[in-house]
Amino acid sequence: MLPLLVAAMAFLAALALAGEVGVRALAAHWQEGAGSALTVQVPRPNGEENGQARIDRALDVLRDTPGVASAHALSDRELADLLRPWLGGGDERLSIPLPGVIAVRLAPGAADPEQLASRLATAVPGTLTESHGVWMQRLSLLAGSLQACAWLALAVVAAVAAAVVAIATRAGLAARREAIEIVHGLGATDGYIANRFAGRTTALAAVGGLLGALAALPVLLALAWLVAPFAAARPEGVADPSGLALLAVLPGPLWLVLPALPMATAAIGFLTAQGTVRRWLRRLP
Amino acid sequence: MVQLESVGLQYHPAGADRPGPEVLHDVSFAVPRGGFRWLLGPSGAGKSSLLRLLHLAVRPTSGRLTVMGTEVAHAERRALPALRRRIGMVFQEFRLLPHLSAYDNVALPLRIAGRPEGQIRADVTAMLHWVGLEKAGETRPAELSGGEQQRVAIARAVVNRPDLLLADEPTGNLDDTQAERLMVLLAELNRLGTTVIVATHNDTLVARHPGAALRLDSGRLFARD
């Protein structure tokens, strides 16, 4: 019974840890160069402004602005990639006019986005400058909250696992009360008796942790496969989720976490059993 | 070896906020190293409680109990296991571990003391031979007769060469021949220097093996002779 209960706890812990790792990966991906990124939309990019294409004019203004690390006009193809999730792919181009889009990267802490926005609007009327900073703050907050939830879930799962081990140990002590009293009477120390119990409990908890980790593996692989496009982690050339290549989608940290689960449950089993037995033995002189 | 000065004992029943009645009252005596004592008295006189005190299974509630130089009432809890390992105890109901073979039951005190397996094998084999059970090593207690179980219990009590051997009605489950054989074993241990205290109400046995006696009645010590 104990290994199965511990396996269930380990399974939940694996899910919580996967959530933590996943959110961390997504947040890191979103935040790549985060706070210092801007998107500039230029409506009618090929229209003329001061004898120059409006998009080129906007680029010139950006390149003349100190503190702008890079400004890159998205090509039609890049734009199409960006819009595909919402407007679909396919070569028949949309009939609605698309604005030109410039991805801007600012040197850290240099230019003031508001000032830059007004300069652009003066030079090329109609441009919209969107700072990612606000969104990044909101996403960071969300990611942080999700990570905190994952850690909380992990702590609760660990506490429940410890409680399960303590209850099982107490039941074992009650069932072997007479044998323990005999061994105690023969001069066994608390440590000797606790080690006997903890050794068995540690093994059972480790088996439980192993079962839980193995049960969690397919679920995590499926989740990782679903998350991969968002985290840009789907390896090149893996078209369908089958075979060994699938294993590559699982984030590296999870390959450390999963083998650590049996060790963690074993540690919880050992420490809880030791504590429970030693406290119980205090009733004997 | 053992010294009691005005020792009293009350049990604290589990869950009760007041201690139970006093099962031993104002008991004083001393047994020197290598001594032998019968512990006599009717059932309920407190013989078993006195042996439990001497075996450090309970601590006295009053008075002063000194066992092998350690004052028991105030000794640190962690000091007691080492002391218990120097005391052998034979219970009336044997108290063998049912899931262990006779060999492993006898080996238990040595394993608890952390002796090397090689020495354990030699000692346990010799001990089983001494009690006439050299062929019963792999047998579990349930498959042994009462007398054989008693001999396993005695082998377990003395395998560690205790300085103090306590026996509570050790002949209660034995016929006369086996009881006689047990007394010979105890006398031999005593001759080899072990302090021995035997609680019994088997008067024939005491008559055949006269020795100094402690007489208990209603928790009080009536005679030391």
Contacts between the chains, C-beta under 8 A, distances in Angstrom:
chain1	res1	chain2	res2	distance
A	178	B	95	7.6
A	179	B	97	5.6
A	182	B	95	5.2
A	182	B	97	6.3
A	183	B	97	7.9
A	183	B	108	7.1
A	183	B	112	6.8
A	184	B	84	8.0
A	185	B	55	6.5
A	185	B	57	6.1
A	185	B	84	6.6
A	185	B	89	6.4
A	185	B	95	7.9
A	186	B	84	6.9
A	186	B	85	7.3
A	186	B	108	6.0
A	186	B	109	4.9
A	186	B	112	5.5
A	186	B	156	7.8
A	187	B	81	4.8
A	187	B	82	6.9
A	187	B	83	7.7
A	187	B	84	3.7
A	187	B	85	3.3
A	187	B	86	7.9
A	187	B	87	7.8
A	187	B	109	6.9
A	187	B	112	5.8
A	187	B	113	7.1
A	188	B	81	6.5
A	188	B	112	4.7
A	189	B	78	7.3
A	189	B	81	4.6
A	190	B	78	7.7
A	192	B	112	6.1
A	282	B	77	7.9
A	285	B	56	6.5
A	285	B	57	6.6
A	285	B	58	6.0
A	285	B	59	5.3
A	285	B	77	7.1
A	285	B	80	6.7
